[in-house]
Amino acid sequence: MVYIRADGTISGTTSNRKPKATLVSKPVTTKWGVAILAVALILNKMVDFGPRVPASRRKPHEHWGAISRDSFVRSMTDKIAKSKFWQSKTKDGRVAVAKAQTYSQLERADFGGPDGHVPEGGEFFNLETIRVTRCSTTTSALTVYFCGTGVATNRDLVLGSGRKSPTVGTDTFRKYLSCRFDEGVKKGSHHRSVYRLGVGCKDSMAGMSHVWVVVAQPDGNFYWLQSFISHYSLATWMKKKDSSTKSGVAGVLTFDELMGKLDGLERLMSINAWTDEANRDYQDLFNVDKNLESVSWRSKKWTEDSRLVLFSWDEACEYPAGGEHDAAGDGEDGSEC
């Protein structure tokens, strides 16, 4: 689950529960698999690519393979750790971080730091947890890769009033996406934009909130990229087949398929009870069957506070960004959206 703030920003995922088996594939638990990933992580730490944004070194068709690597999330979030993101830069930032830390302690939950950048601790013989399943950490890693460390941390609590605020509402996201897509159709090439999305409920401990990333490709398709705490990693999600999509995989969508996902999200945000249809929509969106979750979740009475009520989004950047701090809107791209 993720922590939803009053201003609509959503971050952090608790990992104080015992990890469950993934719903996509069984975790690889062989000693060889873990050893190979450990070596890959060590090699990643030894390589310093300097100030260049990682995505700038690859062509659009090469990104899928790069971000599906087992070591991807931990290697990217290691860049954030080196940036000392946790050091409060303003007085209101220090107060905000202190409040987040106090809330985490009261709930006895690990949210991955004030902004969810920190991966959960991996279990040595569970490759899936080493890959990382916390959704907010996966979102951070993807933003580092496509946009740079500066953009990945520009919504952090430590920045206080200077941090970037997201836009609220599925209607605004639909309108913006439609405008950008239509522009791309006319020009024959689409904007390569990275969108950070989040949805939350009043009860931040209900296990319903989620954050993920949508990446617009120049060919007009969209990557729907996510992980889910204790269920599956980004690498496992990217292997998931889906016969209902044109691409045949769950993580690559056409524009119309993406709009269909937003339809399902809006249905979830209007429910008055947890039904089989609601469960199907949630599973279609986030690849988690809530009806198969732990007995503790099923036995908890569903209330209106468990309903998803707040959708927030922002265009993090148009990749590949020119530098580590180039966010969307920093330059003129000729768009009228």
Disulfide bonds with the S-S distance in Angstrom:
Cys147-Cys317 2.08
Cys179-Cys337 2.10
